[in-house]
Amino acid sequence: MAINIYNTKGEYDAAARPTTESSVSRISSTNEIEVDGVMVITRPCKGDICVLDSGLNARYIKQESFTLASLPSGWQAVGFVEWVRGNKVKVTRVVGTYKWAQYFLWKITGYTADGAEHAFSFAVKVSNVTYTCSGTYSGSDIDEVAASMNAIVSVFDFGGHSYHVYVRNGDLILQHDTYTTYLAVTATGVSVTQAVGPELTANSNMPRFNGRLTSEGATINLNRALIYFRADIDNASYNPTAEVTSLALQYPICLPAYLGQSAYRKDGETQLDYCSLLRETYGEGEEGWIRCISRGLAKYPDKRGVFDDYVCGDGKTNTYKLAGQKVQKANGDPDAFYPAFDAVAAVGFPGAKGLDKGDWYLPTIGEIFELKSGITYPAVYQIGVGSVSTVAASADPITRACAKLGMTQVQNSTYAWSSSRCLANLAWVFGGNNGIAGIYNYFYYAVQVVASALLSLREAQV
């Protein structure tokens, strides 16, 4: 790699640039360093490209010098550098779109395996209609009880949904097979408890700068939140129906409500205004509203609530507690339980230290905040205008890196799963429509999944 020295910026600008090799230029008058040419190997920075050379050593190529077509024979593109801290480098790649969980399981307890007949029922409500499956079961062991219950449950129509009963890891399980919406199950004769992701410690608290700790609604990507909440929204969570008396807001307030001008809050011809406290605190107009929403940003890093990895688990620990688990389909065949975790666990570059299978993980919601918060593609917010489209090639460093790699964009408008559990039937997710941290039933959508790996930075790598 050539190293060029120029006295002034003018000399540098007048010089020819290499097109087939790497070079770095130093401008003496300003002490600036400029990267020229192609495939410049360097000490990594955010947005640079991680590659493996033919010896499976991790190398880092300056983003602006990287072209996928110029990778030497035997080299492999791995992902982008998300951050560098001390001697640690976090490398991330977009894996695809997957469900958090494929099925919803209920653990059945309180059954009696004494060979006698016992009455039971399972009921669910679908579109406000309750469907109750009832009958009697018998059996002298758990397998016989499962077979007896399943003979009744598996043929019952739960309002277009189907279930079956079987034994999984020594537990009697009622499985929702048509898991396209969450349905609460009530039982008689036995008891049922939710059994999705119990290996992970659930936490529904997320700290914000406005002082609130509890529940979903913290802002993750400010640009996306401002774009979404600029509109007049007829939703009491975002458009109060009573006087706001606390600054510790759960959700962002939409701009018309903040200004006291919402078309949805009128009593006849009288305009109703419930946000005077917010304007007194943060100021009038759009600028005050932006300050208000900014105070609702998630406070990360922090050791409270779901951000406490010691209690809730770090991403790698969480990933490999769930990856590889199987359930039984109604026909008896095995099937994946947690597709998002399996997809991440399948990522690997054989023989590459720190990048092989088992090294990659699904990030926690705190890590998703770090990833998503700085993304400015495909749009940013402009005062007085609202949404302004951006171009991937000139957006934030991670967006530019994805473009260079030909990889699916992270985007601030794309939902993304985390490995963090919220409640018995909920996981934390980044909301791509409004830029906030949400909690979704595990199945609801197949949304974006990213994989991250942590590498130790060695001088030999640069």
Backbone torsions as a table, in degrees:
resi	resn	phi	psi	omega
1	MET	NA	126.2	-179.4
2	ALA	-78.0	144.8	175.2
3	ILE	-119.9	120.0	-177.0
4	ASN	-110.2	144.3	178.7
5	ILE	-123.7	127.5	178.5
6	TYR	-122.2	145.7	-179.4
7	ASN	-72.8	-38.5	-176.1
8	THR	-135.1	166.7	176.6
9	LYS	-65.0	-33.1	178.6
10	GLY	-62.5	-42.2	177.6
11	GLU	-63.5	-41.7	179.6
12	TYR	-62.8	-45.7	-178.3
13	ASP	-63.0	-30.9	-177.5
14	ALA	-81.6	-15.1	-176.0
15	ALA	-79.2	153.5	177.1
16	ALA	-75.5	146.4	179.8
17	ARG	-99.0	141.3	176.3
18	PRO	-70.1	145.7	-179.6
19	THR	-118.2	-9.2	-177.2
20	THR	-127.3	0.3	-179.0
21	GLU	-142.7	173.0	-179.4
22	SER	-93.8	145.8	173.0
23	SER	-155.5	154.6	175.5
24	VAL	-128.2	135.9	-178.2
25	SER	-117.7	140.3	176.5
26	ARG	-116.2	130.3	178.2
27	ILE	-99.9	109.2	-170.2
28	SER	-61.8	-39.3	-174.2
29	SER	-65.8	-28.8	-178.6
30	THR	-118.6	-5.3	-178.6
31	ASN	62.0	24.9	177.3
32	GLU	-78.6	148.9	174.8
33	ILE	-114.1	126.8	178.5
34	GLU	-117.1	136.0	177.3
35	VAL	-93.7	127.4	-179.2
36	ASP	-125.3	166.8	174.8
37	GLY	77.3	-154.0	-175.9
38	VAL	-127.1	148.8	172.7
39	MET	55.3	52.2	179.0
40	VAL	-80.5	114.4	177.3
41	ILE	-80.7	131.5	-171.0
42	THR	-148.7	171.9	169.0
43	ARG	-69.8	132.9	-168.0
44	PRO	-71.6	148.1	170.6
45	CYS	-133.4	165.6	178.5
46	LYS	-53.4	129.5	178.6
47	GLY	92.1	-10.3	175.6
48	ASP	-71.1	167.2	-173.1
49	ILE	-104.0	127.5	175.3
50	CYS	-91.3	129.4	177.8
51	VAL	-131.8	163.7	171.7
52	LEU	-110.7	130.7	176.0
53	ASP	-80.3	-177.6	-175.4
54	SER	-65.9	-17.3	176.5
55	GLY	-95.4	10.8	-179.6
56	LEU	63.9	30.5	173.3
57	ASN	-94.1	136.6	178.2
58	ALA	-71.8	131.1	175.7
59	ARG	-128.9	158.1	-178.0
60	TYR	-125.0	123.8	-177.0
61	ILE	-109.7	131.7	-179.6
62	LYS	-56.6	129.9	-171.6
63	GLN	-53.6	-47.5	-174.1
64	GLU	-68.3	-15.0	179.8
65	SER	-100.6	-2.1	-173.2
66	PHE	-86.9	134.2	167.6
67	THR	-136.1	130.4	-175.8
68	LEU	-59.4	-36.8	-177.6
69	ALA	-69.6	-17.2	-177.4
70	SER	-94.9	3.8	177.0
71	LEU	-59.8	129.4	178.4
72	PRO	-60.3	156.1	178.3
73	SER	-57.6	131.9	179.1
74	GLY	90.8	-8.5	177.4
75	TRP	-90.4	154.3	-178.0
76	GLN	-131.8	135.7	172.6
77	ALA	-78.6	133.3	-175.8
78	VAL	-106.4	-54.5	-176.6
79	GLY	175.4	-166.0	-179.2
80	PHE	-107.4	154.2	175.6
81	VAL	-79.6	118.1	179.1
82	GLU	-84.9	-41.7	174.4
83	TRP	-160.1	162.6	174.2
84	VAL	-129.2	125.1	179.9
85	ARG	-136.1	113.6	-176.2
86	GLY	61.4	-124.5	179.2
87	ASN	-101.4	17.3	179.6
88	LYS	-107.3	136.5	177.2
89	VAL	-122.0	127.4	176.3
90	LYS	-99.8	120.6	179.2
91	VAL	-110.4	134.2	-175.4
92	THR	-132.7	149.8	174.7
93	ARG	-144.5	149.9	175.8
94	VAL	-81.9	129.3	-175.7
95	VAL	-95.8	-40.2	-177.9
96	GLY	152.9	-158.5	177.1
97	THR	-119.4	129.0	-174.9
98	TYR	-147.3	158.6	171.6
99	LYS	-79.6	150.6	174.8
100	TRP	-68.9	-49.2	176.4
101	ALA	-134.2	143.8	-175.9
102	GLN	-88.1	-27.8	-177.5
103	TYR	-136.6	161.3	172.5
104	PHE	-113.6	127.8	-175.1
105	LEU	-111.0	144.2	173.4
106	TRP	-123.0	128.8	176.6
107	LYS	-85.8	126.6	-179.1
108	ILE	-96.1	127.2	175.8
109	THR	-131.0	171.5	177.7
110	GLY	80.4	10.6	177.1
111	TYR	-82.8	162.4	-179.3
112	THR	-121.6	122.0	-179.0
113	ALA	-106.5	69.9	-177.4
114	ASP	-117.9	9.6	179.6
115	GLY	86.1	-15.6	180.0
116	ALA	-86.5	166.5	178.9
117	GLU	-86.5	140.0	-179.8
118	HIS	-137.2	140.5	-179.3
119	ALA	-81.2	146.4	176.0
120	PHE	-152.3	163.3	172.1
121	SER	-154.4	151.0	171.7
122	PHE	-127.0	132.7	-178.8
123	ALA	-130.1	140.5	173.7
124	VAL	-133.4	155.7	177.6
125	LYS	-111.7	123.2	179.4
126	VAL	-123.1	119.7	-179.3
127	SER	51.5	45.7	176.6
128	ASN	68.2	11.6	174.3
129	VAL	-113.1	129.2	-179.3
130	THR	-92.4	129.2	178.3
131	TYR	-113.4	120.1	-175.4
132	THR	-116.6	120.7	175.1
133	CYS	-99.5	120.5	-177.3
134	SER	-134.3	157.2	179.3
135	GLY	173.0	-162.0	176.1
136	THR	-124.5	148.6	176.5
137	TYR	-123.4	161.7	174.2
138	SER	-151.9	167.2	179.2
139	GLY	155.7	151.1	179.9
140	SER	-99.5	-4.6	173.6
141	ASP	-149.8	175.7	-173.9
142	ILE	-62.8	-36.6	-179.5
143	ASP	-66.0	-40.7	178.8
144	GLU	-69.0	-37.5	176.6
145	VAL	-62.4	-44.1	180.0
146	ALA	-60.4	-46.6	-179.1
147	ALA	-62.9	-38.9	-178.8
148	SER	-67.5	-46.0	177.9
149	MET	-64.8	-42.6	-175.0
150	ASN	-64.2	-32.0	178.9
151	ALA	-59.7	-27.8	179.6
152	ILE	-92.6	-47.4	-173.2
153	VAL	-68.9	-42.1	-171.6
154	SER	-66.9	-20.2	-179.2
155	VAL	-103.5	2.3	-177.9
156	PHE	-88.1	139.2	177.7
157	ASP	-92.9	105.5	178.6
158	PHE	-87.8	62.5	178.3
159	GLY	61.3	40.1	-178.7
160	GLY	92.6	-1.2	177.7
161	HIS	-110.9	151.8	-179.1
162	SER	-126.9	149.5	179.9
163	TYR	-135.7	160.8	167.8
164	HIS	-148.7	162.2	-176.2
165	VAL	-115.8	135.2	177.2
166	TYR	-158.4	176.5	179.8
167	VAL	-102.3	126.2	178.7
168	ARG	-130.2	119.3	178.2
169	ASN	51.9	39.8	176.8
170	GLY	82.6	1.4	179.7
171	ASP	-110.7	147.9	174.3
172	LEU	-84.8	122.9	-170.5
173	ILE	-121.3	135.0	166.9
174	LEU	-103.5	117.4	-173.7
175	GLN	-112.2	128.7	174.4
176	HIS	-82.1	107.9	-174.7
177	ASP	-83.7	-36.4	177.5
178	THR	-93.5	66.6	-169.6
179	TYR	-84.9	75.1	178.0
180	THR	-111.7	-3.8	172.8
181	THR	-159.0	151.5	179.4
182	TYR	-78.4	127.5	176.9
183	LEU	-124.3	120.6	176.4
184	ALA	-70.5	139.7	-179.7
185	VAL	-111.0	131.2	170.6
186	THR	-113.6	147.8	-174.1
187	ALA	-134.8	152.7	168.9
188	THR	-127.0	150.0	-178.7
189	GLY	82.7	-23.7	175.0
190	VAL	-142.8	176.2	175.9
191	SER	-119.6	150.7	176.5
192	VAL	-129.6	141.9	174.6
193	THR	-133.3	146.2	-179.6
194	GLN	-63.3	140.1	-174.2
195	ALA	-138.4	51.1	173.8
196	VAL	-115.5	122.1	178.5
197	GLY	64.2	31.3	-177.8
198	PRO	-67.3	-15.2	179.0
199	GLU	-70.1	-19.0	-179.3
200	LEU	-99.5	138.5	177.9
201	THR	-76.2	121.3	-178.8
202	ALA	-83.9	143.6	175.7
203	ASN	-150.2	124.5	-175.4
204	SER	-100.5	12.8	-177.4
205	ASN	-105.4	136.3	176.0
206	MET	-139.4	117.6	-176.9
207	PRO	-72.4	142.9	174.6
208	ARG	-121.2	166.4	177.6
209	PHE	-72.7	-18.4	179.3
210	ASN	-82.2	2.8	176.1
211	GLY	100.7	-11.5	-179.9
212	ARG	-77.8	144.6	179.3
213	LEU	-117.0	-29.7	-167.2
214	THR	-92.6	148.8	165.7
215	SER	72.1	174.9	179.2
216	GLU	-72.1	175.8	173.1
217	GLY	111.6	-6.9	178.1
218	ALA	-67.2	143.2	179.2
219	THR	-74.3	133.6	177.5
220	ILE	-107.6	-52.6	177.3
221	ASN	-114.0	111.4	-172.9
222	LEU	-64.6	-41.7	-180.0
223	ASN	-58.1	-47.6	-178.3
224	ARG	-65.0	-39.8	179.6
225	ALA	-63.1	-43.7	-179.4
226	LEU	-64.9	-38.8	178.3
227	ILE	-62.3	-47.0	-175.9
228	TYR	-69.5	-46.5	-172.2
229	PHE	-86.0	4.8	173.3
230	ARG	-71.1	-25.0	-178.4
231	ALA	-77.9	161.9	174.6
232	ASP	-82.7	116.0	-172.1
233	ILE	-116.6	125.3	-179.7
234	ASP	-89.0	71.3	-179.3
235	ASN	-146.2	121.8	-174.2
236	ALA	-60.7	-23.5	178.2
237	SER	-67.5	-32.4	-176.4
238	TYR	-110.1	-10.1	-176.3
239	ASN	-139.6	91.4	-170.0
240	PRO	-56.5	147.7	176.4
241	THR	-108.5	4.4	176.5
242	ALA	-147.6	166.0	-176.3
243	GLU	-59.6	130.4	174.8
244	VAL	-75.5	122.3	-176.6
245	THR	-117.0	0.0	-179.1
246	SER	-136.8	145.7	177.2
247	LEU	-85.1	-11.4	-177.5
248	ALA	-82.6	66.9	-175.9
249	LEU	-71.2	144.3	175.8
250	GLN	-79.5	-46.5	-177.1
251	TYR	-117.5	158.8	170.4
252	PRO	-62.8	150.9	176.8
253	ILE	-99.6	134.1	-179.3
254	CYS	-68.0	152.7	-173.5
255	LEU	-57.6	-48.8	-179.7
256	PRO	-59.3	-37.3	177.5
257	ALA	-66.0	-43.5	178.8
258	TYR	-57.7	-40.5	-178.8
259	LEU	-79.0	-6.7	-176.8
260	GLY	73.6	31.4	-174.2
261	GLN	-128.8	18.5	-176.4
262	SER	-67.8	132.0	177.2
263	ALA	-68.2	-16.9	-179.6
264	TYR	-89.4	-2.4	-178.2
265	ARG	-123.5	77.6	178.5
266	LYS	-136.4	148.3	172.2
267	ASP	-113.1	92.0	-171.4
268	GLY	68.3	-120.4	178.0
269	GLU	-93.8	-2.3	-176.8
270	THR	-87.8	124.6	177.7
271	GLN	-76.4	129.8	177.7
272	LEU	-97.6	137.6	-176.4
273	ASP	-131.6	115.8	-177.5
274	TYR	-112.8	8.0	-170.9
275	CYS	-119.2	26.3	-178.3
276	SER	-62.6	-36.1	178.8
277	LEU	-60.7	-40.5	-179.1
278	LEU	-65.4	-43.0	-179.7
279	ARG	-68.8	-36.5	176.8
280	GLU	-62.8	-32.0	-176.7
281	THR	-85.7	-47.0	-171.7
282	TYR	-103.3	-13.1	177.7
283	GLY	109.0	163.4	-178.9
284	GLU	-80.1	166.4	170.5
285	GLY	72.2	-172.4	-177.2
286	GLU	-63.4	-36.4	-179.7
287	GLU	-64.0	-40.2	177.6
288	GLY	-65.2	-40.3	177.5
289	TRP	-60.8	-41.3	178.8
290	ILE	-63.5	-40.6	177.1
291	ARG	-62.3	-38.7	179.8
292	CYS	-62.9	-49.0	-179.5
293	ILE	-65.7	-36.0	179.0
294	SER	-62.0	-33.1	178.0
295	ARG	-69.9	-16.1	176.9
296	GLY	-88.4	4.6	176.8
297	LEU	-62.0	143.5	174.4
298	ALA	-58.9	138.8	-178.7
299	LYS	-94.4	92.4	-177.2
300	TYR	-134.8	137.0	4.5
301	PRO	-75.1	149.0	179.8
302	ASP	-157.3	156.2	-177.8
303	LYS	-108.5	15.8	179.6
304	ARG	-103.6	156.1	175.1
305	GLY	59.2	-140.4	-175.4
306	VAL	-68.1	-14.3	178.8
307	PHE	-80.5	-2.6	179.4
308	ASP	-85.7	94.8	-177.7
309	ASP	-66.2	-26.2	180.0
310	TYR	-64.1	-37.5	-179.8
311	VAL	-88.7	-46.2	-171.7
312	CYS	-92.2	-9.1	179.3
313	GLY	91.6	141.5	174.0
314	ASP	-81.9	170.6	-174.6
315	GLY	-59.5	-40.7	-177.1
316	LYS	-69.6	-42.6	178.1
317	THR	-60.7	-47.2	-179.5
318	ASN	-61.9	-42.8	-176.8
319	THR	-58.6	-47.0	-172.8
320	TYR	-88.3	0.3	166.8
321	LYS	-78.0	-27.6	-175.2
322	LEU	-109.8	-29.5	-177.1
323	ALA	-59.6	138.4	175.4
324	GLY	88.1	-6.5	180.0
325	GLN	-71.5	144.7	-179.0
326	LYS	-120.5	155.1	170.0
327	VAL	-124.7	175.9	-179.6
328	GLN	-110.7	124.6	175.4
329	LYS	-71.5	168.7	-177.5
330	ALA	-60.1	-28.6	180.0
331	ASN	-86.4	2.6	177.8
332	GLY	95.5	-10.3	180.0
333	ASP	-75.7	150.3	176.0
334	PRO	-76.3	154.3	177.8
335	ASP	-149.3	157.5	178.9
336	ALA	-66.5	138.9	178.1
337	PHE	-91.0	-46.3	-173.7
338	TYR	-121.4	82.5	-174.1
339	PRO	-58.4	-39.4	-178.9
340	ALA	-62.0	-41.7	-179.0
341	PHE	-70.9	-37.8	177.6
342	ASP	-64.2	-40.2	-178.9
343	ALA	-63.0	-40.5	178.5
344	VAL	-68.8	-43.1	-179.3
345	ALA	-64.8	-22.2	-179.9
346	ALA	-80.4	-13.8	179.3
347	VAL	-71.2	135.5	177.9
348	GLY	177.4	147.8	175.7
349	PHE	-116.8	98.4	-171.4
350	PRO	-52.2	126.8	177.3
351	GLY	89.1	-7.5	-178.8
352	ALA	-90.0	116.7	-177.6
353	LYS	-62.0	125.5	178.7
354	GLY	84.0	-7.1	-177.1
355	LEU	-128.3	10.5	-179.3
356	ASP	-82.7	174.5	174.5
357	LYS	-59.0	138.5	-176.9
358	GLY	96.6	-12.9	178.6
359	ASP	-94.4	-21.9	-175.9
360	TRP	-90.8	151.1	-178.0
361	TYR	-148.9	159.6	174.4
362	LEU	-84.5	119.7	-174.7
363	PRO	-63.3	156.9	172.5
364	THR	-73.0	171.8	179.5
365	ILE	-66.3	-29.9	174.7
366	GLY	-64.1	-40.6	178.1
367	GLU	-70.3	-34.7	175.3
368	ILE	-63.5	-37.0	174.6
369	PHE	-58.3	-47.8	179.8
370	GLU	-59.0	-41.5	-178.2
371	LEU	-70.2	-48.6	-170.9
372	LYS	-82.3	-25.8	-169.9
373	SER	-63.1	-31.8	-176.7
374	GLY	-97.0	5.0	-177.0
375	ILE	-76.8	128.7	-178.0
376	THR	-113.4	11.0	179.5
377	TYR	-115.5	138.1	11.3
378	PRO	-94.8	6.1	-179.0
379	ALA	-156.3	154.2	173.7
380	VAL	-128.1	169.4	-178.6
381	TYR	-98.4	136.7	175.7
382	GLN	-124.7	127.6	-179.0
383	ILE	-57.4	132.3	178.8
384	GLY	83.3	-10.2	-177.1
385	VAL	-119.4	-48.1	-174.6
386	GLY	102.0	-130.5	-174.5
387	SER	-74.8	129.6	175.6
388	VAL	-126.1	121.5	-177.8
389	SER	-66.6	146.8	177.4
390	THR	-119.9	165.2	179.2
391	VAL	-108.8	131.5	-175.1
392	ALA	-55.6	-39.5	-174.5
393	ALA	-67.7	-16.4	-178.9
394	SER	-126.9	17.5	-179.9
395	ALA	-86.8	-150.1	-177.3
396	ASP	-68.7	165.7	-175.6
397	PRO	-58.5	-38.0	-178.3
398	ILE	-71.4	-40.4	177.0
399	THR	-62.0	-43.3	179.2
400	ARG	-63.3	-38.1	179.4
401	ALA	-64.8	-43.4	178.3
402	CYS	-60.6	-39.5	178.4
403	ALA	-63.4	-42.4	178.9
404	LYS	-63.2	-37.5	-177.3
405	LEU	-81.7	-10.0	-173.6
406	GLY	68.2	26.2	-175.5
407	MET	-95.9	150.4	173.1
408	THR	-52.7	135.0	-177.3
409	GLN	-70.9	146.1	174.5
410	VAL	-66.1	-48.0	176.8
411	GLN	59.6	146.1	173.4
412	ASN	-91.0	2.0	179.1
413	SER	-111.5	9.9	-176.8
414	THR	-110.8	127.7	175.1
415	TYR	-62.7	150.8	179.0
416	ALA	-149.0	130.6	176.5
417	TRP	-73.1	153.2	167.4
418	SER	-117.8	172.4	176.1
419	SER	-92.7	10.7	-176.5
420	SER	-93.1	132.4	179.1
421	ARG	-95.0	143.6	-177.9
422	CYS	-105.0	-58.3	178.3
423	LEU	-136.1	-172.9	-176.2
424	ALA	-60.7	-26.5	-179.7
425	ASN	-126.9	20.2	-175.0
426	LEU	-135.9	143.6	173.3
427	ALA	-125.4	157.6	-179.9
428	TRP	-80.4	139.0	-178.5
429	VAL	-141.8	150.3	170.2
430	PHE	-84.6	127.4	-178.9
431	GLY	-88.4	106.2	-176.2
432	GLY	-71.2	-19.5	179.8
433	ASN	-76.5	-36.0	-174.3
434	ASN	-126.2	0.8	173.6
435	GLY	76.7	13.9	-178.0
436	ILE	-111.8	167.4	175.9
437	ALA	-82.3	124.4	-179.4
438	GLY	-119.3	172.8	176.2
439	ILE	-127.3	122.1	-175.0
440	TYR	-119.3	145.8	166.0
441	ASN	-57.8	140.5	-167.0
442	TYR	-52.5	-34.4	-173.2
443	PHE	-83.9	-25.5	-149.6
444	TYR	-44.6	-50.0	-178.2
445	TYR	-133.4	149.4	165.3
446	ALA	-84.8	106.4	-176.5
447	VAL	-121.0	178.3	-173.0
448	GLN	-59.9	139.0	176.3
449	VAL	-127.4	129.0	175.4
450	VAL	-115.3	156.3	177.2
451	ALA	-122.0	138.7	179.2
452	SER	-125.6	154.1	175.6
453	ALA	-142.2	147.1	179.3
454	LEU	-107.6	127.8	-179.6
455	LEU	-117.3	151.3	172.4
456	SER	-89.7	130.8	-178.4
457	LEU	-85.4	122.5	178.0
458	ARG	-117.5	147.7	-179.4
459	GLU	-59.0	-30.4	-178.9
460	ALA	-66.2	-14.5	-177.4
461	GLN	-86.3	-8.3	-175.9
462	VAL	-120.8	NA	NA
